[in-house]
Amino acid sequence: MKRNEINMLIAISLVAIATILRIVNSGMHLYNFVPMAAIGLFSGAVIKDRRMLAFLVPLAGQFAADVYFQLFTSTPGFYSGQFFNYAALAGAAALGLSMKQIKPVSVLAYVFGASTLFFIVSNFGYFASGYNGYTFSGFAKTYIDAIPFFKNTMIGDMAGGVVLFGTFFMAQLVFFKKAEKSLI
């Protein structure tokens, strides 16, 4: 199997995984415990040769789950301010594209950055929707109320990042007999 074919298989698998995880997670009420930012980061780091696909992977997973929620559940799939969630996932993919080498310490640092970016951008979208008012106290309330969700985001993204990048590293060893220099 050629590297481009493997990258395409990875991309399709990630979209499916992201969609399934978001749907299953909603039933468990572990809000933000899905590694969406980690998936965006991973797709950017691994699918560098097809930049558009690197951005499309996390966005497609998010969109597919949103369509499911909109059509088949009482949870709204589409709502005001949601553009910011998509922008944050695109930002995570951009962070992945900027990774020079995939090493454990850099993966953890980038996952932390992607989770933090998602927290900042998505909650700004919530604030911009006006639910807490357009005052400084409304702004502060938005971010303070979101802290428990940030914990879940961080745990989900860290676990997801370890699994995604670790599995990718092992696949490199299996399919290509040795890991690329950038993966060591």
C-alpha positions as CSV (number, residue, x, y, z in Angstrom):
1,M,0.0,0.0,0.0
2,K,1.4,3.4,-1.0
3,R,1.8,6.2,1.5
4,N,-0.9,8.4,-0.2
5,E,-3.4,5.5,0.0
6,I,-2.6,5.0,3.7
7,N,-3.1,8.7,4.3
8,M,-6.5,8.6,2.6
9,L,-7.5,5.5,4.6
10,I,-6.4,7.4,7.8
11,A,-8.5,10.4,6.8
12,I,-11.6,8.4,6.1
13,S,-11.1,6.4,9.3
14,L,-10.7,9.6,11.3
15,V,-13.9,11.1,9.9
16,A,-15.8,8.0,10.9
17,I,-14.2,7.8,14.3
18,A,-14.9,11.5,15.0
19,T,-18.5,11.1,14.0
20,I,-19.1,8.0,16.0
21,L,-17.3,9.3,19.1
22,R,-19.4,12.5,19.1
23,I,-22.6,10.6,18.7
24,V,-21.8,8.0,21.3
25,N,-20.4,10.6,23.7
26,S,-23.6,12.6,23.6
27,G,-25.6,9.7,25.0
28,M,-23.1,9.5,27.9
29,H,-23.3,13.2,28.7
30,L,-19.5,13.6,28.9
31,Y,-19.6,17.0,27.3
32,N,-16.5,17.9,25.3
33,F,-14.8,14.5,26.0
34,V,-14.4,13.8,22.3
35,P,-10.8,14.3,20.9
36,M,-11.9,16.6,18.1
37,A,-9.0,19.0,18.5
38,A,-6.6,16.1,18.6
39,I,-8.1,14.7,15.4
40,G,-7.7,18.1,13.8
41,L,-4.1,18.3,15.0
42,F,-3.4,14.8,13.9
43,S,-4.8,15.2,10.4
44,G,-2.8,18.4,9.9
45,A,0.4,16.7,11.1
46,V,0.0,13.5,9.1
47,I,-1.8,14.6,5.9
48,K,0.6,17.4,5.1
49,D,0.9,16.5,1.4
50,R,-2.9,17.2,0.9
51,R,-3.5,20.3,2.9
52,M,-7.2,20.7,2.0
53,L,-7.8,17.1,3.2
54,A,-6.0,17.9,6.5
55,F,-8.6,20.6,7.1
56,L,-11.5,18.7,5.7
57,V,-11.1,15.7,8.0
58,P,-12.0,17.3,11.4
59,L,-14.6,19.5,9.8
60,A,-16.3,16.6,8.0
61,G,-16.4,14.6,11.2
62,Q,-17.9,17.5,13.1
63,F,-20.4,18.2,10.3
64,A,-21.5,14.6,9.9
65,A,-22.3,14.4,13.7
66,D,-24.0,17.7,13.6
67,V,-26.3,16.5,10.8
68,Y,-27.1,13.4,12.8
69,F,-28.0,15.4,15.9
70,Q,-30.1,17.8,13.8
71,L,-32.1,15.1,12.1
72,F,-32.3,12.3,14.6
73,T,-32.1,13.7,18.2
74,S,-33.5,16.5,20.3
75,T,-30.0,17.9,20.5
76,P,-29.6,20.7,18.0
77,G,-26.9,19.9,15.5
78,F,-26.7,23.5,14.2
79,Y,-27.0,26.5,16.4
80,S,-25.8,30.1,16.5
81,G,-22.1,30.6,17.1
82,Q,-21.3,27.1,15.8
83,F,-19.1,28.6,13.1
84,F,-16.5,29.2,15.9
85,N,-16.3,25.5,16.7
86,Y,-15.5,24.8,13.0
87,A,-13.0,27.6,13.0
88,A,-11.3,26.1,16.1
89,L,-11.1,22.7,14.5
90,A,-9.6,24.3,11.4
91,G,-7.1,26.0,13.7
92,A,-6.2,22.7,15.2
93,A,-5.5,21.3,11.8
94,A,-3.3,24.4,11.0
95,L,-1.4,23.7,14.2
96,G,-0.8,20.2,13.0
97,L,0.5,21.5,9.7
98,S,3.0,23.6,11.6
99,M,4.5,20.6,13.5
100,K,8.0,20.2,12.4
101,Q,8.6,16.7,14.0
102,I,6.2,14.3,15.6
103,K,7.8,13.5,18.9
104,P,6.1,12.7,22.2
105,V,6.9,16.0,23.9
106,S,5.9,18.1,20.9
107,V,2.7,16.0,20.5
108,L,1.6,16.7,24.1
109,A,2.5,20.4,23.7
110,Y,0.6,20.8,20.5
111,V,-2.4,18.9,21.9
112,F,-2.4,21.3,24.8
113,G,-2.3,24.2,22.3
114,A,-5.1,22.7,20.2
115,S,-7.3,22.1,23.2
116,T,-6.7,25.6,24.5
117,L,-7.4,27.1,21.1
118,F,-10.7,25.2,20.9
119,F,-11.6,26.4,24.4
120,I,-10.8,30.1,23.6
121,V,-12.4,30.2,20.1
122,S,-15.5,28.1,20.8
123,N,-16.4,30.0,24.0
124,F,-15.9,33.3,22.2
125,G,-18.6,32.0,19.8
126,Y,-20.8,31.3,22.8
127,F,-20.2,34.8,24.1
128,A,-20.8,36.3,20.7
129,S,-24.2,34.6,20.6
130,G,-25.2,36.9,23.5
131,Y,-26.4,34.2,25.9
132,N,-24.6,35.9,28.8
133,G,-24.9,39.5,27.5
134,Y,-22.3,41.6,25.8
135,T,-20.7,42.9,28.9
136,F,-17.4,42.2,30.5
137,S,-19.2,40.2,33.2
138,G,-21.0,38.2,30.5
139,F,-17.6,37.6,28.9
140,A,-16.1,36.5,32.1
141,K,-19.1,34.3,33.0
142,T,-18.9,32.6,29.6
143,Y,-15.3,31.5,30.2
144,I,-15.7,30.7,33.9
145,D,-18.7,28.5,33.2
146,A,-16.7,26.7,30.5
147,I,-13.9,25.6,32.7
148,P,-15.4,22.2,33.6
149,F,-15.8,21.6,29.8
150,F,-12.2,22.5,29.2
151,K,-11.1,19.8,31.7
152,N,-13.0,17.2,29.6
153,T,-11.7,18.7,26.4
154,M,-8.1,18.5,27.6
155,I,-8.5,14.9,28.9
156,G,-10.2,13.7,25.7
157,D,-7.7,15.4,23.5
158,M,-4.7,14.2,25.4
159,A,-6.0,10.6,25.4
160,G,-6.9,10.9,21.8
161,G,-3.6,12.5,20.8
162,V,-1.7,9.7,22.5
163,V,-3.8,7.0,20.8
164,L,-3.7,8.7,17.4
165,F,-0.1,9.6,17.2
166,G,1.0,6.4,19.0
167,T,-1.0,4.2,16.6
168,F,0.3,6.1,13.6
169,F,3.9,5.6,14.8
170,M,3.3,1.9,15.2
171,A,1.7,1.7,11.8
172,Q,4.8,3.4,10.3
173,L,6.9,0.7,11.8
174,V,4.6,-2.1,10.5
175,F,3.9,-0.8,7.0
176,F,7.3,0.8,6.3
177,K,9.5,-1.3,8.4
178,K,11.0,1.7,10.1
179,A,9.6,5.0,11.3
180,E,10.3,8.1,9.4
181,K,13.1,10.2,10.8
182,S,10.6,12.9,11.8
183,L,8.7,10.4,14.0
184,I,11.6,9.4,16.2
